[in-house]
Amino acid sequence: MKVAIVGASGAVGQEFLRVLAERNFPIDSLYLFGSSRSAGTKYTFKGKEITVKELKHNDDFKGIDLAFTSAGGGTSVAFAETITKHGTLMIDNSSAFRMENDIPLVVPEVNASDAKKHPRGIIANPNCTTIQMVVALQAIENLSHIKRVHVATYQAASGAGAAAMQELYDQSKQVLANEPVVVNKFAYQLAFNLIPQVDSFTDNGYTKEEMKMFNETQKIMHSDVKTSATCVRVPALRSHSESIWVETERPIEIAEARASFEKSPGLTVMDNPAKQEYPMPLYLAGKDDVYVGRLRKDLTNENGLSFWLVGDQIKKGAALNAVQIAEYLIQEKEL
């Protein structure tokens, strides 16, 4: 199989290289594409050095079976036709196509079969916060329909890319050295701070990130579930955390919910309050699964459950989910 990565020099592009190698994805030839700035950069994949080519409107994708794109929404829109015109399947990590009716939005643990129907040759990878949330929600949905969700996210610097992670490092050093703090990637200093805004605000007072969680959850789960989110940027380097409350149609006992979490693909239960065991982003970077803990009944609603989850935003929240989509299509002989 001939595979391409578009946006190879970015944080998610680099994660694609690691994930494809880790999972021994069936690749005969790997092609890397990027901006004029990153063109010429060399990366090693399974012992072979590969040079990044500049992404251009030409026939470079002719003969390529699969392209993982993670170079921003503008690039995805501008180059979608160039990438797909010769039959290449494009699995896109941007927000550009997620809510298009004729483009599937897929989390394999929830709606893998949607990936089989992609009339435009494009499959959308959901938002990172949505991906890890719906993996957990599906375990509850299997027991009783979820009517509504309240979620507060605690999103690491990694969500804004490699430069944002470096800025958090630098700001932390600057604060501890009593030096002026340099702010570029975020509206405010992130080190030793919380910023209750991820993405820009919409007319209803929610940010675009928060509305993604509302809209994408419904599309992925084929559900009328309503999600109210508050997304917060926190001074963690990598892995997003979420505090989730769900209301189901019938009461669900904790043992029942725990059993469903434990048998659900892509989930690991880490929930032992007596031993202070619960998911934390510091310790879960680089993990494939979404980790669930702090599972408890809601005190105000007999049909309510609360739990906490942590997932690696760059891995499961981006590159791994896209690779799992491709793996499913290969398994189903659709790719």
C-alpha positions as CSV (number, residue, x, y, z in Angstrom):
1,M,0.0,0.0,0.0
2,K,1.2,3.5,-0.9
3,V,0.5,6.0,2.0
4,A,1.1,9.7,2.3
5,I,1.2,12.0,5.3
6,V,0.3,15.6,4.6
7,G,1.6,18.0,7.3
8,A,4.4,15.6,8.2
9,S,6.5,18.1,10.2
10,G,3.7,19.1,12.6
11,A,3.0,17.5,16.0
12,V,0.3,15.2,14.6
13,G,2.3,14.4,11.4
14,Q,5.2,13.3,13.6
15,E,2.7,11.2,15.7
16,F,1.5,9.6,12.5
17,L,5.0,8.4,11.8
18,R,5.3,6.9,15.3
19,V,1.8,5.2,15.2
20,L,2.2,3.7,11.8
21,A,5.5,2.2,12.9
22,E,4.2,1.0,16.2
23,R,1.2,-0.8,14.7
24,N,3.2,-2.2,11.7
25,F,0.7,-0.6,9.4
26,P,1.0,-2.3,5.9
27,I,3.0,0.2,3.9
28,D,5.0,-0.5,0.8
29,S,5.9,3.2,0.1
30,L,5.5,6.2,2.4
31,Y,5.4,9.8,1.0
32,L,5.7,12.9,3.2
33,F,4.3,16.3,2.2
34,G,4.4,19.7,3.8
35,S,4.6,23.4,3.2
36,S,7.4,25.1,1.3
37,R,9.0,25.8,4.7
38,S,9.2,22.2,5.7
39,A,10.0,20.8,2.2
40,G,13.4,19.2,2.1
41,T,13.3,18.1,5.7
42,K,14.2,14.5,6.2
43,Y,12.6,12.0,8.6
44,T,13.4,8.4,9.3
45,F,10.6,5.7,9.1
46,K,11.6,2.1,9.8
47,G,15.2,2.8,9.1
48,K,14.6,4.6,5.8
49,E,15.1,8.3,5.3
50,I,12.3,10.1,3.6
51,T,12.4,13.7,2.3
52,V,9.3,16.0,2.7
53,K,8.0,17.2,-0.6
54,E,6.2,20.5,-1.0
55,L,2.4,20.1,-1.3
56,K,1.4,21.4,-4.8
57,H,-1.5,21.2,-7.2
58,N,-0.1,18.4,-9.4
59,D,-0.3,14.7,-9.8
60,D,1.9,13.7,-6.9
61,F,-1.0,11.6,-5.4
62,K,-1.5,9.5,-8.4
63,G,-1.1,5.9,-7.4
64,I,-1.2,6.7,-3.6
65,D,-3.9,4.7,-1.9
66,L,-4.3,6.6,1.4
67,A,-3.4,10.1,2.6
68,F,-3.5,11.1,6.2
69,T,-3.9,14.9,6.2
70,S,-3.1,17.2,9.2
71,A,-2.0,20.5,7.8
72,G,-5.0,22.7,8.9
73,G,-8.5,23.2,7.6
74,G,-7.5,25.7,4.9
75,T,-5.0,23.4,3.4
76,S,-7.4,20.4,3.5
77,V,-10.1,22.4,1.6
78,A,-7.6,23.8,-0.9
79,F,-6.0,20.4,-1.7
80,A,-8.9,18.0,-1.2
81,E,-9.5,17.7,-5.0
82,T,-5.8,17.4,-5.8
83,I,-5.4,14.6,-3.2
84,T,-8.5,12.6,-4.1
85,K,-8.8,13.1,-7.9
86,H,-6.9,9.9,-8.8
87,G,-8.7,7.8,-6.2
88,T,-6.6,8.4,-3.1
89,L,-8.7,8.1,0.1
90,M,-8.2,11.1,2.3
91,I,-8.5,10.8,6.1
92,D,-8.6,14.4,7.3
93,N,-7.7,15.5,10.8
94,S,-8.9,19.1,10.4
95,S,-12.4,20.5,11.2
96,A,-13.0,21.4,7.5
97,F,-15.3,18.5,6.5
98,R,-16.6,17.1,9.8
99,M,-20.2,18.3,9.5
100,E,-20.6,17.8,5.8
101,N,-23.5,15.4,5.2
102,D,-21.7,13.3,2.6
103,I,-18.5,12.9,4.6
104,P,-18.4,10.4,7.4
105,L,-17.1,11.4,10.8
106,V,-15.7,8.3,12.4
107,V,-14.5,7.0,15.8
108,P,-14.0,3.3,15.2
109,E,-15.1,2.2,18.6
110,V,-18.4,3.9,18.0
111,N,-19.4,4.0,14.3
112,A,-16.7,2.2,12.3
113,S,-19.1,1.1,9.6
114,D,-19.8,4.7,8.6
115,A,-16.3,4.8,7.1
116,K,-17.4,2.5,4.3
117,K,-19.5,5.1,2.6
118,H,-17.3,8.0,1.5
119,P,-18.6,9.3,-1.9
120,R,-16.1,12.2,-2.0
121,G,-13.1,10.1,-1.1
122,I,-12.8,11.8,2.3
123,I,-13.3,10.6,5.8
124,A,-13.2,13.2,8.7
125,N,-11.4,12.6,11.9
126,P,-13.3,14.2,14.8
127,N,-12.1,16.8,17.3
128,C,-9.8,15.4,19.9
129,T,-12.0,16.2,22.9
130,T,-15.0,14.6,21.1
131,I,-13.1,11.4,20.2
132,Q,-12.2,10.5,23.7
133,M,-15.6,11.5,25.1
134,V,-17.6,9.4,22.7
135,V,-15.4,6.3,23.3
136,A,-16.6,6.5,26.9
137,L,-20.2,7.6,26.1
138,Q,-20.7,4.6,23.9
139,A,-20.2,2.3,26.9
140,I,-23.0,4.0,28.7
141,E,-25.2,4.3,25.5
142,N,-25.0,0.5,25.3
143,L,-26.8,0.3,28.6
144,S,-29.3,3.1,28.3
145,H,-29.8,6.0,25.9
146,I,-28.0,9.2,26.9
147,K,-30.2,12.2,26.9
148,R,-27.8,14.9,27.9
149,V,-24.1,15.5,28.7
150,H,-22.4,18.2,30.7
151,V,-18.6,18.2,30.2
152,A,-15.7,20.4,31.4
153,T,-12.5,19.8,29.5
154,Y,-9.0,20.3,30.8
155,Q,-7.0,20.6,27.6
156,A,-3.2,20.4,27.4
157,A,-0.9,22.7,25.5
158,S,-0.4,19.9,23.0
159,G,-3.9,20.7,21.6
160,A,-2.4,23.9,20.1
161,G,0.6,22.1,18.6
162,A,4.3,21.6,19.2
163,A,5.0,25.4,19.4
164,A,2.4,25.7,22.2
165,M,4.1,22.9,24.2
166,Q,7.4,24.7,23.8
167,E,5.8,27.9,25.0
168,L,4.6,26.3,28.1
169,Y,8.1,25.0,28.8
170,D,9.6,28.4,28.2
171,Q,7.0,30.3,30.3
172,S,7.5,27.9,33.2
173,K,11.2,28.6,33.1
174,Q,10.6,32.4,32.8
175,V,8.2,32.4,35.8
176,L,10.6,30.4,38.0
177,A,13.5,32.6,37.0
178,N,11.5,35.8,37.7
179,E,11.9,36.9,34.0
180,P,9.3,38.5,31.8
181,V,6.8,35.9,30.4
182,V,6.5,35.8,26.6
183,V,3.0,35.0,25.3
184,N,2.5,34.1,21.6
185,K,0.3,31.0,21.2
186,F,-2.5,31.8,23.6
187,A,-4.3,35.0,24.6
188,Y,-2.8,34.8,28.1
189,Q,0.1,33.2,29.9
190,L,-0.6,29.5,30.3
191,A,2.1,28.6,32.8
192,F,0.6,28.5,36.3
193,N,-2.7,29.5,34.9
194,L,-6.0,28.3,33.4
195,I,-7.6,29.9,30.3
196,P,-11.4,29.2,30.0
197,Q,-11.4,29.6,26.3
198,V,-10.4,27.1,23.6
199,D,-11.0,28.5,20.0
200,S,-13.0,31.6,19.3
201,F,-16.4,32.5,20.7
202,T,-19.7,32.1,18.8
203,D,-22.8,34.2,19.1
204,N,-24.4,31.9,21.7
205,G,-21.5,32.4,24.1
206,Y,-20.0,29.0,23.5
207,T,-16.6,28.6,21.8
208,K,-16.2,26.8,18.5
209,E,-14.5,24.0,20.4
210,E,-17.5,23.6,22.7
211,M,-19.9,23.6,19.8
212,K,-17.8,20.9,18.1
213,M,-18.5,18.7,21.0
214,F,-22.3,19.3,20.7
215,N,-22.5,18.8,17.0
216,E,-19.9,16.0,16.4
217,T,-21.2,13.9,19.3
218,Q,-24.7,13.7,17.7
219,K,-23.3,12.9,14.2
220,I,-20.9,10.2,15.5
221,M,-23.4,8.5,17.8
222,H,-26.4,9.0,15.5
223,S,-28.1,10.4,18.5
224,D,-30.2,13.3,19.7
225,V,-28.0,13.6,22.8
226,K,-27.4,17.2,23.8
227,T,-23.9,18.2,25.0
228,S,-23.1,21.3,27.0
229,A,-19.3,21.9,27.2
230,T,-16.9,24.3,28.9
231,C,-13.4,23.9,27.4
232,V,-10.5,25.0,29.4
233,R,-6.8,25.2,28.5
234,V,-4.6,24.0,31.4
235,P,-0.8,24.0,31.9
236,A,-0.4,20.3,31.2
237,L,1.9,19.4,28.3
238,R,0.1,16.4,26.7
239,S,-3.2,14.5,27.2
240,H,-6.6,16.1,27.7
241,S,-8.8,15.4,30.7
242,E,-12.6,15.7,30.9
243,S,-15.1,15.7,33.7
244,I,-18.3,14.3,32.4
245,W,-21.8,14.1,33.7
246,V,-24.5,12.1,31.8
247,E,-28.2,11.7,32.2
248,T,-29.6,8.4,30.9
249,E,-33.2,7.3,30.3
250,R,-33.0,4.8,33.2
251,P,-30.9,4.7,36.3
252,I,-27.6,2.8,35.9
253,E,-25.9,1.3,38.8
254,I,-22.1,1.9,39.2
255,A,-21.3,-1.8,38.9
256,E,-23.2,-2.0,35.7
257,A,-21.5,1.1,34.3
258,R,-18.1,-0.2,35.4
259,A,-18.6,-3.5,33.7
260,S,-19.6,-1.9,30.5
261,F,-16.5,0.4,30.6
262,E,-14.3,-2.6,31.3
263,K,-15.5,-4.6,28.3
264,S,-15.6,-1.7,25.8
265,P,-12.8,-1.4,23.2
266,G,-10.4,1.6,23.6
267,L,-11.2,2.1,27.3
268,T,-9.2,1.3,30.4
269,V,-10.8,1.6,33.8
270,M,-8.5,3.2,36.4
271,D,-10.7,3.7,39.4
272,N,-9.7,2.8,42.9
273,P,-10.3,5.7,45.3
274,A,-9.1,3.8,48.3
275,K,-5.6,3.6,46.7
276,Q,-5.9,7.1,45.1
277,E,-5.9,5.5,41.7
278,Y,-7.4,7.6,38.9
279,P,-6.4,8.9,35.5
280,M,-3.9,11.8,35.3
281,P,-2.4,13.3,32.1
282,L,1.1,13.3,33.4
283,Y,1.2,9.5,33.4
284,L,-0.9,8.7,30.4
285,A,0.9,10.5,27.5
286,G,1.7,8.0,24.7
287,K,-1.1,5.6,25.7
288,D,-3.5,4.2,23.1
289,D,-6.6,4.0,25.3
290,V,-8.9,6.5,26.9
291,Y,-8.7,6.0,30.7
292,V,-11.8,6.3,32.9
293,G,-12.0,6.9,36.7
294,R,-13.9,8.7,39.5
295,L,-17.0,6.8,38.5
296,R,-20.0,7.7,40.8
297,K,-23.7,8.3,40.9
298,D,-24.9,11.9,40.6
299,L,-26.3,13.2,43.9
300,T,-29.0,15.4,42.2
301,N,-30.5,13.1,39.6
302,E,-31.2,9.3,39.9
303,N,-30.5,8.9,36.2
304,G,-27.2,10.7,36.4
305,L,-23.6,9.4,36.4
306,S,-20.3,11.3,36.7
307,F,-16.9,10.2,35.7
308,W,-13.4,11.5,34.7
309,L,-11.4,10.5,31.7
310,V,-8.0,11.2,30.3
311,G,-6.7,10.5,26.7
312,D,-3.6,11.4,24.8
313,Q,-4.8,14.2,22.5
314,I,-2.1,13.8,19.8
315,K,-2.4,10.0,19.8
316,K,-6.0,8.8,20.2
317,G,-7.3,12.3,19.8
318,A,-5.7,12.6,16.3
319,A,-3.2,10.2,14.7
320,L,-4.2,6.9,16.2
321,N,-7.9,7.4,15.5
322,A,-7.2,8.1,11.9
323,V,-5.0,5.0,11.6
324,Q,-7.6,2.9,13.2
325,I,-10.1,4.0,10.6
326,A,-7.8,2.9,7.9
327,E,-7.1,-0.4,9.7
328,Y,-10.9,-1.1,9.9
329,L,-11.3,-0.5,6.1
330,I,-8.4,-2.8,5.4
331,Q,-9.9,-5.5,7.7
332,E,-13.2,-5.1,5.8
333,K,-11.4,-5.2,2.5
334,E,-12.6,-1.7,1.6
335,L,-9.1,-0.3,1.2
